[in-house]
């Protein structure tokens, strides 16, 4: 992978599979069936209508996971994890919408704005709304994310990457790497490298790697803070 804008080339090298991979034939068949279902719906209903129908339950499940104080990634149903993996692999707009919901928290952007970005990512309204939210979150040193919420999302994405087949693994890992980078979690680089090793076209993972190599971070991480104010990976969720 070559990140031309930054002059950085990331070379994927063979590696051992993710630790404790839990993929079985049922998960592989489930992913394949969901992938075919998503593609068929788009052919039959058109991209916009099919995308909205498909994304709504995925978004609802994602919101439940990241907002539930009792969330435990081991309780995530395999079918839901397969659905998440297929969604973020087949639609980068939906992937980005889920990332936005995760890192923005409940105070930035409505659910309908997230839905519109996922379904109509190329409209001016969607682009303006997401650009505004991203700029505010990235550039405002006071825009501190809800780290516990983000860590729930990371845990769900890690679990997703553990159970789905290799061809659906890279995007969940790239999302987890991006979320880790956003909260200053040291797992960002190894997760991004795992994503690139799974798929050398995983551009989001390459962006995370490039940002870390260039020491680029969200503004809130660059503000002086007491140790207790920093996000701590592994805190109770």
C-alpha positions as CSV (number, residue, x, y, z in Angstrom):
1,X,0.0,0.0,0.0
2,X,1.3,3.4,-0.9
3,X,0.0,6.6,0.8
4,X,0.9,9.0,-1.9
5,X,-0.1,12.2,-0.1
6,X,2.4,11.5,2.6
7,X,5.1,9.7,0.6
8,X,4.8,6.5,2.8
9,X,4.7,3.0,1.6
10,X,3.3,0.2,3.8
11,X,4.3,-3.3,2.8
12,X,2.1,-6.1,4.1
13,X,4.1,-9.2,5.2
14,X,2.9,-12.7,6.1
15,X,2.0,-13.1,9.7
16,X,0.4,-15.6,12.0
17,X,-3.4,-15.5,12.2
18,X,-5.0,-13.4,14.9
19,X,-4.7,-15.0,18.3
20,X,-7.6,-17.3,19.2
21,X,-9.4,-17.1,15.9
22,X,-12.9,-18.5,16.3
23,X,-14.0,-18.7,12.7
24,X,-16.0,-21.8,11.9
25,X,-17.8,-23.0,8.8
26,X,-21.1,-21.5,10.0
27,X,-19.7,-18.0,10.3
28,X,-18.1,-18.3,6.9
29,X,-21.4,-19.4,5.3
30,X,-23.3,-16.7,7.2
31,X,-21.0,-14.0,5.9
32,X,-21.3,-15.3,2.3
33,X,-25.1,-15.5,2.6
34,X,-25.3,-11.9,4.0
35,X,-23.0,-10.6,1.4
36,X,-25.1,-12.1,-1.4
37,X,-28.3,-10.8,0.3
38,X,-27.0,-7.3,0.5
39,X,-25.9,-7.3,-3.2
40,X,-29.2,-8.8,-4.3
41,X,-31.2,-6.2,-2.4
42,X,-29.2,-3.4,-4.1
43,X,-29.9,-4.9,-7.5
44,X,-33.6,-5.3,-6.9
45,X,-34.4,-2.2,-4.9
46,X,-31.8,0.3,-6.0
47,X,-28.8,1.4,-3.9
48,X,-30.5,4.1,-1.8
49,X,-33.5,2.1,-0.7
50,X,-31.6,-1.1,-0.2
51,X,-28.9,0.7,1.8
52,X,-31.4,2.3,4.2
53,X,-33.2,-1.0,4.8
54,X,-29.9,-2.8,5.3
55,X,-28.1,-0.2,7.4
56,X,-30.9,0.6,9.9
57,X,-30.7,-2.7,11.9
58,X,-26.9,-2.6,11.7
59,X,-26.9,0.9,13.1
60,X,-29.4,0.0,15.9
61,X,-27.2,-2.9,17.0
62,X,-24.1,-0.8,16.9
63,X,-25.7,1.9,19.0
64,X,-26.9,-0.7,21.5
65,X,-23.4,-2.1,21.8
66,X,-21.6,1.1,22.3
67,X,-24.1,2.7,24.6
68,X,-24.9,-0.2,26.9
69,X,-23.0,0.2,30.2
70,X,-23.3,-3.6,30.7
71,X,-21.8,-4.4,27.3
72,X,-19.7,-7.5,27.0
73,X,-18.3,-8.3,23.5
74,X,-18.6,-12.1,24.3
75,X,-22.4,-11.6,24.3
76,X,-22.4,-10.3,20.8
77,X,-24.3,-12.8,18.5
78,X,-22.2,-14.3,15.7
79,X,-24.9,-13.3,13.1
80,X,-24.7,-9.7,14.2
81,X,-20.9,-9.7,14.0
82,X,-21.1,-11.2,10.6
83,X,-23.6,-8.6,9.5
84,X,-21.3,-5.8,10.8
85,X,-18.3,-7.3,9.0
86,X,-20.2,-7.6,5.7
87,X,-21.6,-4.1,6.0
88,X,-18.3,-2.3,6.6
89,X,-16.5,-4.4,3.9
90,X,-19.1,-3.8,1.2
91,X,-19.9,-0.2,2.0
92,X,-17.2,2.2,3.1
93,X,-19.8,4.9,3.5
94,X,-21.6,2.8,6.1
95,X,-18.2,1.9,7.7
96,X,-17.4,5.6,8.1
97,X,-20.9,6.4,9.4
98,X,-20.4,3.8,12.2
99,X,-17.0,5.3,13.0
100,X,-18.6,8.7,13.3
101,X,-21.3,7.5,15.6
102,X,-18.6,5.9,17.8
103,X,-16.2,8.8,18.1
104,X,-18.6,11.7,18.1
105,X,-20.8,10.5,21.0
106,X,-24.3,11.5,21.6
107,X,-23.7,15.3,21.5
108,X,-22.6,15.5,17.9
109,X,-24.9,14.7,14.9
110,X,-28.3,13.1,14.9
111,X,-29.0,9.5,14.0
112,X,-30.7,10.8,10.8
113,X,-27.5,12.6,9.8
114,X,-25.5,9.4,10.3
115,X,-28.1,7.5,8.2
116,X,-28.0,10.1,5.4
117,X,-24.3,9.9,5.2
118,X,-24.4,6.1,5.0
119,X,-27.1,6.1,2.4
120,X,-26.3,9.3,0.4
121,X,-22.6,9.9,1.1
122,X,-22.0,11.9,-2.1
123,X,-24.7,14.6,-1.6
124,X,-23.5,18.1,-0.6
125,X,-25.6,18.0,2.6
126,X,-24.1,14.8,3.8
127,X,-20.6,16.0,3.0
128,X,-21.1,19.3,4.7
129,X,-22.6,17.7,7.8
130,X,-19.9,15.1,8.2
131,X,-17.1,17.6,7.4
132,X,-18.4,19.9,10.1
133,X,-18.6,17.1,12.7
134,X,-15.2,15.8,11.8
135,X,-13.5,19.2,11.8
136,X,-15.0,20.1,15.2
137,X,-14.0,16.8,16.7
138,X,-10.5,16.7,15.3
139,X,-9.6,20.4,15.7
140,X,-11.3,21.3,19.0
141,X,-9.0,20.5,22.0
142,X,-12.1,20.6,24.2
143,X,-13.9,17.9,22.2
144,X,-12.9,15.0,24.4
145,X,-14.5,11.7,23.3
146,X,-16.3,9.3,25.6
147,X,-13.5,6.9,26.0
148,X,-15.5,4.1,27.6
149,X,-18.0,4.3,24.7
150,X,-15.2,4.1,22.2
151,X,-13.6,1.2,24.0
152,X,-16.9,-0.7,23.8
153,X,-16.8,-0.2,20.1
154,X,-13.2,-1.3,19.9
155,X,-14.0,-4.5,21.8
156,X,-16.9,-5.3,19.5
157,X,-14.8,-4.7,16.4
158,X,-12.0,-7.0,17.8
159,X,-14.5,-9.7,18.5
160,X,-15.9,-9.3,15.0
161,X,-12.4,-9.7,13.6
162,X,-12.0,-12.8,15.6
163,X,-15.0,-14.7,14.3
164,X,-15.4,-13.6,10.6
165,X,-13.5,-15.1,7.6
166,X,-10.3,-13.4,6.5
167,X,-11.9,-11.6,3.6
168,X,-14.2,-9.7,6.0
169,X,-11.6,-9.1,8.7
170,X,-9.6,-6.1,7.5
171,X,-12.2,-3.4,7.8
172,X,-13.3,-4.2,11.4
173,X,-9.6,-4.2,12.3
174,X,-9.0,-0.9,10.5
175,X,-12.0,0.6,12.3
176,X,-10.7,-0.6,15.6
177,X,-7.2,0.9,14.8
178,X,-8.8,4.2,13.9
179,X,-10.8,4.3,17.1
180,X,-7.6,3.4,19.1
181,X,-5.7,6.2,17.4
182,X,-8.6,8.7,18.2
183,X,-8.3,8.0,21.9
184,X,-4.5,7.6,22.1
185,X,-4.6,3.8,22.6
186,X,-1.3,2.1,21.9
187,X,-3.0,-0.8,20.1
188,X,-3.7,1.5,17.1
189,X,-0.4,0.6,15.3
190,X,-0.5,-3.2,15.7
191,X,-4.2,-3.3,14.8
192,X,-3.6,-1.2,11.7
193,X,-0.7,-3.5,10.7
194,X,-2.9,-6.5,11.1
195,X,-5.5,-5.0,8.9
196,X,-3.0,-4.2,6.1
197,X,-1.6,-7.7,6.4
198,X,-5.2,-9.0,5.8
199,X,-5.8,-6.7,2.9
200,X,-3.2,-4.4,1.5
201,X,-6.0,-2.2,0.1
202,X,-7.2,-1.3,3.6
203,X,-6.6,2.4,3.1
204,X,-8.1,3.4,6.5
205,X,-5.5,1.3,8.3
206,X,-2.8,2.9,6.1
207,X,-4.0,6.4,7.1
208,X,-3.7,5.4,10.8
209,X,-0.2,4.1,10.3
210,X,0.8,7.3,8.4
211,X,-0.7,9.5,11.1
212,X,1.2,7.7,13.8
213,X,4.4,7.8,11.9
214,X,3.9,11.5,11.4
215,X,2.9,12.0,15.0
216,X,-0.5,13.4,14.0
217,X,-3.2,13.2,16.7
218,X,-6.6,14.7,17.4
219,X,-6.3,18.1,19.2
220,X,-7.7,16.8,22.5
221,X,-4.8,14.4,22.9
222,X,-2.3,17.3,22.5
223,X,-3.7,19.2,25.4
224,X,-1.9,18.9,28.8
225,X,-3.9,16.7,31.1
226,X,-3.6,14.9,34.4
227,X,-3.0,11.2,34.2
228,X,-6.5,10.4,35.4
229,X,-8.0,12.4,32.5
230,X,-6.3,10.3,29.8
231,X,-8.1,7.4,28.2
232,X,-6.8,4.2,29.6
233,X,-7.2,1.0,27.5
234,X,-8.6,-1.9,29.4
235,X,-10.7,0.2,31.8
236,X,-13.9,-1.5,32.9
237,X,-16.6,-1.0,30.3
